[in-house]
Amino acid sequence: METLRLESGRDPGDRATVALVAHLREESPEFGRWWSEHRVYQRTHGSKRLRHPVVGELTVEYETLVPPGDPDTVLFLYTTAAGSPSREAMDLLASWTASERRAGRPRR
């Protein structure tokens, strides 16, 4: 959500962003309260906890990179600790993708 707040501040008149925020505020009272607080944090690294519908809880480390001369592009890199349950879960998900490619199924 922090990235959405940063982006909306960069171009407050962007119709797509305005519509997205309006929709999220309608659908989620929690989002509406958060948005009204006007907090903006630019987090460039840290940990995130995610929940995947198949493999469950994951903890990933992330870094954000902005290429020089292109402030509108942001690359998010996510990694997992070697030997961790999160790495095992990611390896399992990656093996499914590799299996689909070997079987000739199109990527989604």
Biopython code that builds the backbone (N, CA, C, O; Angstrom):
import numpy as np
from Bio.PDB.StructureBuilder import StructureBuilder

atoms = [
    (1, "MET", "N", (0.812, -1.194, 0.000)),
    (1, "MET", "CA", (0.000, 0.000, 0.000)),
    (1, "MET", "C", (0.856, 1.259, 0.000)),
    (1, "MET", "O", (0.446, 2.302, -0.509)),
    (2, "GLU", "N", (2.056, 1.151, 0.579)),
    (2, "GLU", "CA", (2.915, 2.321, 0.615)),
    (2, "GLU", "C", (3.265, 2.780, -0.793)),
    (2, "GLU", "O", (3.338, 3.978, -1.067)),
    (3, "THR", "N", (3.477, 1.822, -1.675)),
    (3, "THR", "CA", (3.823, 2.163, -3.049)),
    (3, "THR", "C", (2.664, 2.876, -3.732)),
    (3, "THR", "O", (2.878, 3.809, -4.507)),
    (4, "LEU", "N", (1.447, 2.446, -3.452)),
    (4, "LEU", "CA", (0.276, 3.102, -4.019)),
    (4, "LEU", "C", (0.201, 4.550, -3.546)),
    (4, "LEU", "O", (-0.092, 5.446, -4.338)),
    (5, "ARG", "N", (0.460, 4.783, -2.271)),
    (5, "ARG", "CA", (0.429, 6.153, -1.737)),
    (5, "ARG", "C", (1.502, 7.005, -2.420)),
    (5, "ARG", "O", (1.240, 8.147, -2.796)),
    (6, "LEU", "N", (2.692, 6.459, -2.580)),
    (6, "LEU", "CA", (3.766, 7.204, -3.245)),
    (6, "LEU", "C", (3.388, 7.532, -4.688)),
    (6, "LEU", "O", (3.577, 8.663, -5.137)),
    (7, "GLU", "N", (2.858, 6.558, -5.408)),
    (7, "GLU", "CA", (2.486, 6.770, -6.800)),
    (7, "GLU", "C", (1.364, 7.782, -6.933)),
    (7, "GLU", "O", (1.384, 8.608, -7.846)),
    (8, "SER", "N", (0.391, 7.733, -6.043)),
    (8, "SER", "CA", (-0.719, 8.677, -6.138)),
    (8, "SER", "C", (-0.235, 10.100, -5.880)),
    (8, "SER", "O", (-0.794, 11.052, -6.424)),
    (9, "GLY", "N", (0.788, 10.249, -5.063)),
    (9, "GLY", "CA", (1.348, 11.566, -4.813)),
    (9, "GLY", "C", (2.141, 12.109, -5.988)),
    (9, "GLY", "O", (2.237, 13.322, -6.179)),
    (10, "ARG", "N", (2.707, 11.206, -6.770)),
    (10, "ARG", "CA", (3.490, 11.637, -7.937)),
    (10, "ARG", "C", (2.603, 12.192, -9.037)),
    (10, "ARG", "O", (3.003, 13.105, -9.760)),
    (11, "ASP", "N", (1.394, 11.642, -9.169)),
    (11, "ASP", "CA", (0.462, 12.115, -10.202)),
    (11, "ASP", "C", (-0.950, 12.066, -9.637)),
    (11, "ASP", "O", (-1.711, 11.148, -9.945)),
    (12, "PRO", "N", (-1.312, 13.060, -8.800)),
    (12, "PRO", "CA", (-2.611, 13.022, -8.118)),
    (12, "PRO", "C", (-3.811, 13.038, -9.054)),
    (12, "PRO", "O", (-4.908, 12.660, -8.642)),
    (13, "GLY", "N", (-3.635, 13.461, -10.293)),
    (13, "GLY", "CA", (-4.760, 13.516, -11.224)),
    (13, "GLY", "C", (-4.920, 12.270, -12.077)),
    (13, "GLY", "O", (-5.794, 12.235, -12.943)),
    (14, "ASP", "N", (-4.101, 11.245, -11.860)),
    (14, "ASP", "CA", (-4.195, 10.032, -12.667)),
    (14, "ASP", "C", (-5.533, 9.340, -12.422)),
    (14, "ASP", "O", (-5.813, 8.888, -11.312)),
    (15, "ARG", "N", (-6.347, 9.262, -13.456)),
    (15, "ARG", "CA", (-7.712, 8.730, -13.316)),
    (15, "ARG", "C", (-7.745, 7.285, -12.836)),
    (15, "ARG", "O", (-8.581, 6.916, -12.011)),
    (16, "ALA", "N", (-6.835, 6.474, -13.353)),
    (16, "ALA", "CA", (-6.834, 5.055, -12.969)),
    (16, "ALA", "C", (-6.514, 4.902, -11.482)),
    (16, "ALA", "O", (-7.141, 4.098, -10.793)),
    (17, "THR", "N", (-5.553, 5.660, -10.992)),
    (17, "THR", "CA", (-5.190, 5.574, -9.577)),
    (17, "THR", "C", (-6.316, 6.097, -8.703)),
    (17, "THR", "O", (-6.642, 5.492, -7.682)),
    (18, "VAL", "N", (-6.914, 7.217, -9.094)),
    (18, "VAL", "CA", (-8.037, 7.777, -8.332)),
    (18, "VAL", "C", (-9.180, 6.775, -8.258)),
    (18, "VAL", "O", (-9.776, 6.593, -7.196)),
    (19, "ALA", "N", (-9.490, 6.125, -9.374)),
    (19, "ALA", "CA", (-10.576, 5.134, -9.400)),
    (19, "ALA", "C", (-10.234, 3.927, -8.530)),
    (19, "ALA", "O", (-11.096, 3.413, -7.817)),
    (20, "LEU", "N", (-8.985, 3.471, -8.586)),
    (20, "LEU", "CA", (-8.566, 2.331, -7.769)),
    (20, "LEU", "C", (-8.695, 2.649, -6.286)),
    (20, "LEU", "O", (-9.230, 1.847, -5.522)),
    (21, "VAL", "N", (-8.210, 3.810, -5.879)),
    (21, "VAL", "CA", (-8.293, 4.198, -4.460)),
    (21, "VAL", "C", (-9.752, 4.308, -4.032)),
    (21, "VAL", "O", (-10.108, 3.854, -2.945)),
    (22, "ALA", "N", (-10.593, 4.897, -4.857)),
    (22, "ALA", "CA", (-12.020, 5.010, -4.518)),
    (22, "ALA", "C", (-12.643, 3.628, -4.338)),
    (22, "ALA", "O", (-13.402, 3.401, -3.396)),
    (23, "HIS", "N", (-12.321, 2.715, -5.239)),
    (23, "HIS", "CA", (-12.854, 1.354, -5.140)),
    (23, "HIS", "C", (-12.371, 0.664, -3.863)),
    (23, "HIS", "O", (-13.161, 0.039, -3.155)),
    (24, "LEU", "N", (-11.084, 0.778, -3.573)),
    (24, "LEU", "CA", (-10.541, 0.143, -2.366)),
    (24, "LEU", "C", (-11.150, 0.731, -1.098)),
    (24, "LEU", "O", (-11.405, 0.006, -0.137)),
    (25, "ARG", "N", (-11.381, 2.025, -1.092)),
    (25, "ARG", "CA", (-12.001, 2.661, 0.085)),
    (25, "ARG", "C", (-13.430, 2.166, 0.288)),
    (25, "ARG", "O", (-13.869, 1.965, 1.420)),
    (26, "GLU", "N", (-14.148, 1.971, -0.807)),
    (26, "GLU", "CA", (-15.520, 1.454, -0.723)),
    (26, "GLU", "C", (-15.552, 0.026, -0.209)),
    (26, "GLU", "O", (-16.412, -0.337, 0.594)),
    (27, "GLU", "N", (-14.607, -0.782, -0.679)),
    (27, "GLU", "CA", (-14.597, -2.208, -0.357)),
    (27, "GLU", "C", (-13.983, -2.542, 1.000)),
    (27, "GLU", "O", (-14.301, -3.577, 1.586)),
    (28, "SER", "N", (-13.110, -1.677, 1.500)),
    (28, "SER", "CA", (-12.377, -2.012, 2.712)),
    (28, "SER", "C", (-12.337, -0.833, 3.680)),
    (28, "SER", "O", (-11.614, 0.137, 3.450)),
    (29, "PRO", "N", (-13.106, -0.913, 4.753)),
    (29, "PRO", "CA", (-13.023, 0.140, 5.768)),
    (29, "PRO", "C", (-11.608, 0.280, 6.329)),
    (29, "PRO", "O", (-11.170, 1.386, 6.646)),
    (30, "GLU", "N", (-10.891, -0.845, 6.451)),
    (30, "GLU", "CA", (-9.516, -0.796, 6.948)),
    (30, "GLU", "C", (-8.628, 0.024, 6.002)),
    (30, "GLU", "O", (-7.825, 0.842, 6.450)),
    (31, "PHE", "N", (-8.778, -0.201, 4.702)),
    (31, "PHE", "CA", (-8.021, 0.577, 3.736)),
    (31, "PHE", "C", (-8.391, 2.052, 3.839)),
    (31, "PHE", "O", (-7.516, 2.917, 3.805)),
    (32, "GLY", "N", (-9.683, 2.342, 3.964)),
    (32, "GLY", "CA", (-10.129, 3.729, 4.082)),
    (32, "GLY", "C", (-9.512, 4.440, 5.268)),
    (32, "GLY", "O", (-9.104, 5.596, 5.160)),
    (33, "ARG", "N", (-9.439, 3.747, 6.417)),
    (33, "ARG", "CA", (-8.808, 4.347, 7.602)),
    (33, "ARG", "C", (-7.323, 4.578, 7.353)),
    (33, "ARG", "O", (-6.787, 5.637, 7.680)),
    (34, "TRP", "N", (-6.667, 3.588, 6.777)),
    (34, "TRP", "CA", (-5.239, 3.723, 6.497)),
    (34, "TRP", "C", (-4.986, 4.876, 5.534)),
    (34, "TRP", "O", (-4.092, 5.693, 5.757)),
    (35, "TRP", "N", (-5.768, 4.942, 4.470)),
    (35, "TRP", "CA", (-5.568, 5.976, 3.458)),
    (35, "TRP", "C", (-5.773, 7.368, 4.057)),
    (35, "TRP", "O", (-5.056, 8.307, 3.712)),
    (36, "SER", "N", (-6.738, 7.499, 4.942)),
    (36, "SER", "CA", (-7.029, 8.794, 5.561)),
    (36, "SER", "C", (-5.909, 9.285, 6.472)),
    (36, "SER", "O", (-5.812, 10.483, 6.740)),
    (37, "GLU", "N", (-5.070, 8.384, 6.946)),
    (37, "GLU", "CA", (-3.966, 8.782, 7.816)),
    (37, "GLU", "C", (-2.848, 9.489, 7.050)),
    (37, "GLU", "O", (-2.004, 10.148, 7.658)),
    (38, "HIS", "N", (-2.834, 9.359, 5.731)),
    (38, "HIS", "CA", (-1.862, 10.042, 4.870)),
    (38, "HIS", "C", (-0.411, 9.713, 5.183)),
    (38, "HIS", "O", (0.480, 10.525, 4.932)),
    (39, "ARG", "N", (-0.170, 8.539, 5.725)),
    (39, "ARG", "CA", (1.217, 8.155, 6.002)),
    (39, "ARG", "C", (1.878, 7.679, 4.716)),
    (39, "ARG", "O", (1.288, 6.921, 3.946)),
    (40, "VAL", "N", (3.088, 8.122, 4.494)),
    (40, "VAL", "CA", (3.847, 7.695, 3.319)),
    (40, "VAL", "C", (5.198, 7.194, 3.795)),
    (40, "VAL", "O", (5.970, 7.925, 4.416)),
    (41, "TYR", "N", (5.463, 5.944, 3.494)),
    (41, "TYR", "CA", (6.749, 5.351, 3.822)),
    (41, "TYR", "C", (7.335, 4.763, 2.555)),
    (41, "TYR", "O", (6.667, 4.019, 1.837)),
    (42, "GLN", "N", (8.553, 5.090, 2.290)),
    (42, "GLN", "CA", (9.219, 4.449, 1.164)),
    (42, "GLN", "C", (10.140, 3.397, 1.748)),
    (42, "GLN", "O", (11.204, 3.704, 2.285)),
    (43, "ARG", "N", (9.720, 2.177, 1.633)),
    (43, "ARG", "CA", (10.517, 1.069, 2.142)),
    (43, "ARG", "C", (11.300, 0.477, 0.989)),
    (43, "ARG", "O", (10.729, 0.024, -0.003)),
    (44, "THR", "N", (12.590, 0.487, 1.130)),
    (44, "THR", "CA", (13.422, -0.017, 0.043)),
    (44, "THR", "C", (13.941, -1.422, 0.301)),
    (44, "THR", "O", (14.488, -2.058, -0.599)),
    (45, "HIS", "N", (13.773, -1.912, 1.528)),
    (45, "HIS", "CA", (14.195, -3.270, 1.847)),
    (45, "HIS", "C", (13.507, -3.717, 3.137)),
    (45, "HIS", "O", (13.009, -2.901, 3.913)),
    (46, "GLY", "N", (13.494, -5.012, 3.340)),
    (46, "GLY", "CA", (12.896, -5.541, 4.557)),
    (46, "GLY", "C", (12.373, -6.948, 4.356)),
    (46, "GLY", "O", (12.748, -7.648, 3.416)),
    (47, "SER", "N", (11.492, -7.344, 5.269)),
    (47, "SER", "CA", (10.857, -8.667, 5.214)),
    (47, "SER", "C", (9.364, -8.508, 5.014)),
    (47, "SER", "O", (8.758, -7.544, 5.480)),
    (48, "LYS", "N", (8.788, -9.455, 4.325)),
    (48, "LYS", "CA", (7.329, -9.500, 4.158)),
    (48, "LYS", "C", (6.866, -10.910, 4.450)),
    (48, "LYS", "O", (7.531, -11.891, 4.117)),
    (49, "ARG", "N", (5.713, -10.986, 5.079)),
    (49, "ARG", "CA", (5.053, -12.281, 5.277)),
    (49, "ARG", "C", (3.919, -12.359, 4.271)),
    (49, "ARG", "O", (3.102, -11.445, 4.154)),
    (50, "LEU", "N", (3.889, -13.463, 3.552)),
    (50, "LEU", "CA", (2.882, -13.680, 2.524)),
    (50, "LEU", "C", (2.139, -14.971, 2.816)),
    (50, "LEU", "O", (2.664, -15.857, 3.490)),
    (51, "ARG", "N", (0.925, -15.076, 2.312)),
    (51, "ARG", "CA", (0.170, -16.323, 2.414)),
    (51, "ARG", "C", (-0.195, -16.756, 1.001)),
    (51, "ARG", "O", (-0.925, -16.067, 0.288)),
    (52, "HIS", "N", (0.330, -17.914, 0.617)),
    (52, "HIS", "CA", (0.030, -18.495, -0.689)),
    (52, "HIS", "C", (-1.072, -19.532, -0.486)),
    (52, "HIS", "O", (-1.050, -20.264, 0.503)),
    (53, "PRO", "N", (-2.044, -19.607, -1.414)),
    (53, "PRO", "CA", (-3.167, -20.534, -1.224)),
    (53, "PRO", "C", (-2.780, -22.011, -1.196)),
    (53, "PRO", "O", (-3.532, -22.832, -0.671)),
    (54, "VAL", "N", (-1.631, -22.357, -1.745)),
    (54, "VAL", "CA", (-1.224, -23.759, -1.779)),
    (54, "VAL", "C", (-0.158, -24.073, -0.730)),
    (54, "VAL", "O", (-0.297, -25.032, 0.028)),
    (55, "VAL", "N", (0.898, -23.273, -0.683)),
    (55, "VAL", "CA", (2.022, -23.590, 0.198)),
    (55, "VAL", "C", (1.954, -22.888, 1.549)),
    (55, "VAL", "O", (2.786, -23.152, 2.418)),
    (56, "GLY", "N", (0.996, -22.012, 1.741)),
    (56, "GLY", "CA", (0.808, -21.377, 3.050)),
    (56, "GLY", "C", (1.710, -20.178, 3.288)),
    (56, "GLY", "O", (2.020, -19.419, 2.369)),
    (57, "GLU", "N", (2.129, -20.021, 4.552)),
    (57, "GLU", "CA", (2.902, -18.851, 4.970)),
    (57, "GLU", "C", (4.315, -18.866, 4.390)),
    (57, "GLU", "O", (4.989, -19.896, 4.372)),
    (58, "LEU", "N", (4.736, -17.710, 3.923)),
    (58, "LEU", "CA", (6.090, -17.522, 3.401)),
    (58, "LEU", "C", (6.661, -16.249, 4.004)),
    (58, "LEU", "O", (5.938, -15.275, 4.215)),
    (59, "THR", "N", (7.939, -16.259, 4.277)),
    (59, "THR", "CA", (8.636, -15.040, 4.661)),
    (59, "THR", "C", (9.684, -14.777, 3.599)),
    (59, "THR", "O", (10.530, -15.627, 3.319)),
    (60, "VAL", "N", (9.621, -13.590, 3.011)),
    (60, "VAL", "CA", (10.572, -13.222, 1.971)),
    (60, "VAL", "C", (11.271, -11.925, 2.362)),
    (60, "VAL", "O", (10.703, -11.060, 3.027)),
    (61, "GLU", "N", (12.511, -11.823, 1.928)),
    (61, "GLU", "CA", (13.256, -10.572, 2.056)),
    (61, "GLU", "C", (13.090, -9.841, 0.731)),
    (61, "GLU", "O", (13.016, -10.473, -0.323)),
    (62, "TYR", "N", (13.032, -8.512, 0.779)),
    (62, "TYR", "CA", (12.883, -7.775, -0.468)),
    (62, "TYR", "C", (13.821, -6.582, -0.526)),
    (62, "TYR", "O", (14.227, -6.026, 0.494)),
    (63, "GLU", "N", (14.147, -6.213, -1.751)),
    (63, "GLU", "CA", (14.917, -5.011, -2.082)),
    (63, "GLU", "C", (14.189, -4.341, -3.234)),
    (63, "GLU", "O", (13.649, -5.022, -4.106)),
    (64, "THR", "N", (14.167, -3.033, -3.248)),
    (64, "THR", "CA", (13.597, -2.310, -4.380)),
    (64, "THR", "C", (14.715, -1.549, -5.079)),
    (64, "THR", "O", (15.566, -0.932, -4.438)),
    (65, "LEU", "N", (14.696, -1.606, -6.396)),
    (65, "LEU", "CA", (15.706, -0.931, -7.204)),
    (65, "LEU", "C", (15.027, -0.030, -8.226)),
    (65, "LEU", "O", (14.066, -0.434, -8.880)),
    (66, "VAL", "N", (15.523, 1.175, -8.358)),
    (66, "VAL", "CA", (15.037, 2.120, -9.364)),
    (66, "VAL", "C", (16.184, 2.366, -10.334)),
    (66, "VAL", "O", (17.230, 2.875, -9.934)),
    (67, "PRO", "N", (16.003, 2.013, -11.599)),
    (67, "PRO", "CA", (17.092, 2.226, -12.558)),
    (67, "PRO", "C", (17.432, 3.709, -12.694)),
    (67, "PRO", "O", (16.535, 4.552, -12.685)),
    (68, "PRO", "N", (18.706, 4.030, -12.817)),
    (68, "PRO", "CA", (19.092, 5.431, -13.009)),
    (68, "PRO", "C", (18.420, 6.013, -14.248)),
    (68, "PRO", "O", (18.410, 5.384, -15.306)),
    (69, "GLY", "N", (17.871, 7.187, -14.120)),
    (69, "GLY", "CA", (17.250, 7.855, -15.262)),
    (69, "GLY", "C", (15.842, 7.393, -15.571)),
    (69, "GLY", "O", (15.249, 7.870, -16.539)),
    (70, "ASP", "N", (15.277, 6.477, -14.783)),
    (70, "ASP", "CA", (13.920, 5.983, -15.041)),
    (70, "ASP", "C", (13.155, 5.849, -13.727)),
    (70, "ASP", "O", (12.897, 4.733, -13.278)),
    (71, "PRO", "N", (12.791, 6.968, -13.107)),
    (71, "PRO", "CA", (12.138, 6.905, -11.799)),
    (71, "PRO", "C", (10.748, 6.276, -11.818)),
    (71, "PRO", "O", (10.193, 5.982, -10.759)),
    (72, "ASP", "N", (10.179, 6.066, -12.995)),
    (72, "ASP", "CA", (8.860, 5.446, -13.081)),
    (72, "ASP", "C", (8.907, 3.933, -13.067)),
    (72, "ASP", "O", (7.865, 3.281, -13.012)),
    (73, "THR", "N", (10.103, 3.365, -13.116)),
    (73, "THR", "CA", (10.251, 1.915, -13.092)),
    (73, "THR", "C", (10.855, 1.491, -11.764)),
    (73, "THR", "O", (11.861, 2.044, -11.320)),
    (74, "VAL", "N", (10.233, 0.509, -11.140)),
    (74, "VAL", "CA", (10.745, -0.031, -9.888)),
    (74, "VAL", "C", (10.814, -1.548, -10.028)),
    (74, "VAL", "O", (9.852, -2.192, -10.447)),
    (75, "LEU", "N", (11.954, -2.100, -9.676)),
    (75, "LEU", "CA", (12.151, -3.543, -9.705)),
    (75, "LEU", "C", (12.144, -4.041, -8.269)),
    (75, "LEU", "O", (12.933, -3.576, -7.446)),
    (76, "PHE", "N", (11.264, -4.978, -7.965)),
    (76, "PHE", "CA", (11.190, -5.574, -6.636)),
    (76, "PHE", "C", (11.846, -6.940, -6.691)),
    (76, "PHE", "O", (11.446, -7.788, -7.489)),
    (77, "LEU", "N", (12.842, -7.163, -5.858)),
    (77, "LEU", "CA", (13.524, -8.448, -5.786)),
    (77, "LEU", "C", (13.127, -9.140, -4.487)),
    (77, "LEU", "O", (13.228, -8.552, -3.410)),
    (78, "TYR", "N", (12.682, -10.374, -4.588)),
    (78, "TYR", "CA", (12.274, -11.141, -3.413)),
    (78, "TYR", "C", (13.161, -12.376, -3.309)),
    (78, "TYR", "O", (13.396, -13.062, -4.304)),
    (79, "THR", "N", (13.650, -12.657, -2.113)),
    (79, "THR", "CA", (14.465, -13.839, -1.883)),
    (79, "THR", "C", (14.002, -14.533, -0.609)),
    (79, "THR", "O", (13.317, -13.946, 0.228)),
    (80, "THR", "N", (14.392, -15.786, -0.487)),
    (80, "THR", "CA", (14.106, -16.548, 0.731)),
    (80, "THR", "C", (15.423, -17.104, 1.267)),
    (80, "THR", "O", (16.368, -17.327, 0.510)),
    (81, "ALA", "N", (15.474, -17.320, 2.555)),
    (81, "ALA", "CA", (16.693, -17.823, 3.190)),
    (81, "ALA", "C", (16.917, -19.291, 2.810)),
    (81, "ALA", "O", (15.987, -20.098, 2.816)),
    (82, "ALA", "N", (18.153, -19.610, 2.486)),
    (82, "ALA", "CA", (18.512, -20.987, 2.134)),
    (82, "ALA", "C", (18.145, -21.934, 3.268)),
    (82, "ALA", "O", (18.412, -21.649, 4.435)),
    (83, "GLY", "N", (17.531, -23.064, 2.917)),
    (83, "GLY", "CA", (17.183, -24.081, 3.901)),
    (83, "GLY", "C", (15.948, -23.787, 4.725)),
    (83, "GLY", "O", (15.571, -24.592, 5.577)),
    (84, "SER", "N", (15.313, -22.655, 4.492)),
    (84, "SER", "CA", (14.132, -22.283, 5.280)),
    (84, "SER", "C", (12.868, -22.931, 4.708)),
    (84, "SER", "O", (12.856, -23.336, 3.545)),
    (85, "PRO", "N", (11.817, -23.031, 5.504)),
    (85, "PRO", "CA", (10.536, -23.525, 4.978)),
    (85, "PRO", "C", (10.035, -22.670, 3.815)),
    (85, "PRO", "O", (9.404, -23.185, 2.892)),
    (86, "SER", "N", (10.313, -21.373, 3.857)),
    (86, "SER", "CA", (9.892, -20.505, 2.752)),
    (86, "SER", "C", (10.631, -20.865, 1.469)),
    (86, "SER", "O", (10.030, -20.864, 0.394)),
    (87, "ARG", "N", (11.918, -21.172, 1.560)),
    (87, "ARG", "CA", (12.685, -21.567, 0.373)),
    (87, "ARG", "C", (12.141, -22.881, -0.170)),
    (87, "ARG", "O", (12.001, -23.038, -1.383)),
    (88, "GLU", "N", (11.836, -23.816, 0.704)),
    (88, "GLU", "CA", (11.281, -25.094, 0.260)),
    (88, "GLU", "C", (9.957, -24.883, -0.462)),
    (88, "GLU", "O", (9.691, -25.519, -1.482)),
    (89, "ALA", "N", (9.130, -23.990, 0.067)),
    (89, "ALA", "CA", (7.846, -23.697, -0.576)),
    (89, "ALA", "C", (8.061, -23.057, -1.943)),
    (89, "ALA", "O", (7.375, -23.409, -2.903)),
    (90, "MET", "N", (8.999, -22.127, -2.042)),
    (90, "MET", "CA", (9.286, -21.484, -3.324)),
    (90, "MET", "C", (9.852, -22.490, -4.323)),
    (90, "MET", "O", (9.515, -22.448, -5.507)),
    (91, "ASP", "N", (10.705, -23.387, -3.855)),
    (91, "ASP", "CA", (11.240, -24.428, -4.736)),
    (91, "ASP", "C", (10.122, -25.319, -5.268)),
    (91, "ASP", "O", (10.134, -25.712, -6.435)),
    (92, "LEU", "N", (9.160, -25.633, -4.410)),
    (92, "LEU", "CA", (8.021, -26.436, -4.843)),
    (92, "LEU", "C", (7.224, -25.706, -5.918)),
    (92, "LEU", "O", (6.869, -26.297, -6.938)),
    (93, "LEU", "N", (6.946, -24.440, -5.696)),
    (93, "LEU", "CA", (6.206, -23.662, -6.694)),
    (93, "LEU", "C", (6.987, -23.554, -8.002)),
    (93, "LEU", "O", (6.404, -23.661, -9.080)),
    (94, "ALA", "N", (8.288, -23.345, -7.915)),
    (94, "ALA", "CA", (9.119, -23.256, -9.120)),
    (94, "ALA", "C", (9.127, -24.575, -9.881)),
    (94, "ALA", "O", (9.150, -24.579, -11.111)),
    (95, "SER", "N", (9.109, -25.709, -9.151)),
    (95, "SER", "CA", (9.128, -27.008, -9.832)),
    (95, "SER", "C", (7.838, -27.224, -10.620)),
    (95, "SER", "O", (7.859, -27.858, -11.674)),
    (96, "TRP", "N", (6.732, -26.712, -10.127)),
    (96, "TRP", "CA", (5.477, -26.844, -10.868)),
    (96, "TRP", "C", (5.543, -26.075, -12.170)),
    (96, "TRP", "O", (5.076, -26.559, -13.201)),
    (97, "THR", "N", (6.115, -24.887, -12.138)),
    (97, "THR", "CA", (6.242, -24.082, -13.344)),
    (97, "THR", "C", (7.149, -24.780, -14.343)),
    (97, "THR", "O", (6.840, -24.831, -15.533)),
    (98, "ALA", "N", (8.267, -25.319, -13.867)),
    (98, "ALA", "CA", (9.199, -26.029, -14.745)),
    (98, "ALA", "C", (8.531, -27.255, -15.340)),
    (98, "ALA", "O", (8.734, -27.548, -16.518)),
    (99, "SER", "N", (7.735, -27.982, -14.556)),
    (99, "SER", "CA", (7.038, -29.174, -15.047)),
    (99, "SER", "C", (6.058, -28.811, -16.152)),
    (99, "SER", "O", (5.942, -29.529, -17.145)),
    (100, "GLU", "N", (5.351, -27.693, -15.980)),
    (100, "GLU", "CA", (4.395, -27.266, -17.008)),
    (100, "GLU", "C", (5.107, -26.937, -18.307)),
    (100, "GLU", "O", (4.605, -27.260, -19.384)),
    (101, "ARG", "N", (6.273, -26.299, -18.225)),
    (101, "ARG", "CA", (7.018, -25.956, -19.440)),
    (101, "ARG", "C", (7.505, -27.205, -20.144)),
    (101, "ARG", "O", (7.437, -27.297, -21.370)),
    (102, "ARG", "N", (8.001, -28.180, -19.371)),
    (102, "ARG", "CA", (8.489, -29.419, -19.980)),
    (102, "ARG", "C", (7.342, -30.182, -20.628)),
    (102, "ARG", "O", (7.539, -30.858, -21.638)),
    (103, "ALA", "N", (6.156, -30.081, -20.059)),
    (103, "ALA", "CA", (4.997, -30.793, -20.609)),
    (103, "ALA", "C", (4.413, -30.063, -21.809)),
    (103, "ALA", "O", (3.479, -30.554, -22.442)),
    (104, "GLY", "N", (4.956, -28.896, -22.123)),
    (104, "GLY", "CA", (4.475, -28.165, -23.297)),
    (104, "GLY", "C", (3.244, -27.335, -23.041)),
    (104, "GLY", "O", (2.616, -26.845, -23.980)),
    (105, "ARG", "N", (2.887, -27.169, -21.777)),
    (105, "ARG", "CA", (1.733, -26.334, -21.452)),
    (105, "ARG", "C", (2.154, -24.871, -21.490)),
    (105, "ARG", "O", (3.260, -24.521, -21.080)),
    (106, "PRO", "N", (1.262, -24.025, -21.985)),
    (106, "PRO", "CA", (1.592, -22.599, -22.025)),
    (106, "PRO", "C", (1.675, -22.019, -20.612)),
    (106, "PRO", "O", (0.959, -22.443, -19.705)),
    (107, "ARG", "N", (2.560, -21.045, -20.454)),
    (107, "ARG", "CA", (2.654, -20.341, -19.166)),
    (107, "ARG", "C", (1.435, -19.457, -18.995)),
    (107, "ARG", "O", (0.879, -18.947, -19.969)),
    (108, "ARG", "N", (1.027, -19.282, -17.755)),
    (108, "ARG", "CA", (-0.126, -18.404, -17.475)),
    (108, "ARG", "C", (0.324, -17.027, -17.157)),
    (108, "ARG", "O", (-0.502, -16.152, -16.896)),
]
sb = StructureBuilder()
sb.init_structure("model")
sb.init_model(0)
sb.init_chain("A")
sb.init_seg("    ")
for serial, (resi, resn, name, xyz) in enumerate(atoms, 1):
    if name == "N":
        sb.init_residue(resn, " ", resi, " ")
    sb.init_atom(name, np.array(xyz, "f"), 0.0, 1.0, " ", f" {name:<3s}", serial, name[0])
structure = sb.get_structure()
